[in-house]
């Protein structure tokens, strides 16, 4: 792997086990690891979040440091606000297309990593559209 996948060339990457200090179990640690890789290579999240993800993946900072950092929590909060605003302003057609893409991504993720197991409100179907 290299810079094209969001990693810095020749920089070792942490293992899933190194995320167990903030994850409840190995599966959650693996999902967090995949999410960090996605953030690291996605320009649209902004440079601060990309830098944070790359720092965690390289082991320069820990996830616990991230969740205890006002700097990173502010950047995460700002990005979530942008996403919420964009979602609220979708036309019905764009919302349907977005949901279609989300289903496809879920199916691809399940094909690659197995089915997701939720035991809380996140697994409930949305009825707000």
URNOR-V702059 format. One record per residue. N is the residue number from 0. RES is the residue in one small letter. NEAR is the number of other ideal C-beta (glycine too) atoms within 8 Angstrom. Layout:
# URNOR-V702059
n:N res:RES near:NEAR
n:N res:RES near:NEAR
This chain:
# URNOR-V702059
n:0 res:x near:4
n:1 res:x near:6
n:2 res:x near:7
n:3 res:x near:5
n:4 res:x near:8
n:5 res:x near:14
n:6 res:x near:14
n:7 res:x near:7
n:8 res:x near:6
n:9 res:x near:3
n:10 res:x near:7
n:11 res:x near:5
n:12 res:x near:9
n:13 res:x near:10
n:14 res:x near:5
n:15 res:x near:9
n:16 res:x near:7
n:17 res:x near:9
n:18 res:x near:12
n:19 res:x near:10
n:20 res:x near:8
n:21 res:x near:8
n:22 res:x near:10
n:23 res:x near:3
n:24 res:x near:7
n:25 res:x near:9
n:26 res:x near:7
n:27 res:x near:9
n:28 res:x near:13
n:29 res:x near:10
n:30 res:x near:9
n:31 res:x near:12
n:32 res:x near:12
n:33 res:x near:9
n:34 res:x near:8
n:35 res:x near:11
n:36 res:x near:13
n:37 res:x near:9
n:38 res:x near:13
n:39 res:x near:12
n:40 res:x near:9
n:41 res:x near:9
n:42 res:x near:4
n:43 res:x near:4
n:44 res:x near:8
n:45 res:x near:8
n:46 res:x near:5
n:47 res:x near:9
n:48 res:x near:13
n:49 res:x near:15
n:50 res:x near:8
n:51 res:x near:13
n:52 res:x near:13
n:53 res:x near:12
n:54 res:x near:9
n:55 res:x near:14
n:56 res:x near:14
n:57 res:x near:12
n:58 res:x near:10
n:59 res:x near:5
n:60 res:x near:8
n:61 res:x near:9
n:62 res:x near:10
n:63 res:x near:8
n:64 res:x near:8
n:65 res:x near:12
n:66 res:x near:9
n:67 res:x near:5
n:68 res:x near:8
n:69 res:x near:5
n:70 res:x near:7
n:71 res:x near:12
n:72 res:x near:10
n:73 res:x near:8
n:74 res:x near:12
n:75 res:x near:9
n:76 res:x near:8
n:77 res:x near:8
n:78 res:x near:11
n:79 res:x near:8
n:80 res:x near:8
n:81 res:x near:8
n:82 res:x near:8
n:83 res:x near:8
n:84 res:x near:8
n:85 res:x near:8
n:86 res:x near:9
n:87 res:x near:6
n:88 res:x near:5
n:89 res:x near:9
n:90 res:x near:5
n:91 res:x near:7
n:92 res:x near:6
n:93 res:x near:8
n:94 res:x near:11
n:95 res:x near:8
n:96 res:x near:8
n:97 res:x near:10
n:98 res:x near:8
n:99 res:x near:8
n:100 res:x near:8
n:101 res:x near:8
n:102 res:x near:8
n:103 res:x near:8
n:104 res:x near:8
n:105 res:x near:9
n:106 res:x near:8
n:107 res:x near:8
n:108 res:x near:9
n:109 res:x near:10
n:110 res:x near:5
n:111 res:x near:5
n:112 res:x near:7
n:113 res:x near:4
n:114 res:x near:4
n:115 res:x near:7
n:116 res:x near:5
n:117 res:x near:6
n:118 res:x near:4
n:119 res:x near:5
n:120 res:x near:4
n:121 res:x near:5
n:122 res:x near:6
n:123 res:x near:5
n:124 res:x near:3
n:125 res:x near:5
n:126 res:x near:4
n:127 res:x near:3
n:128 res:x near:5
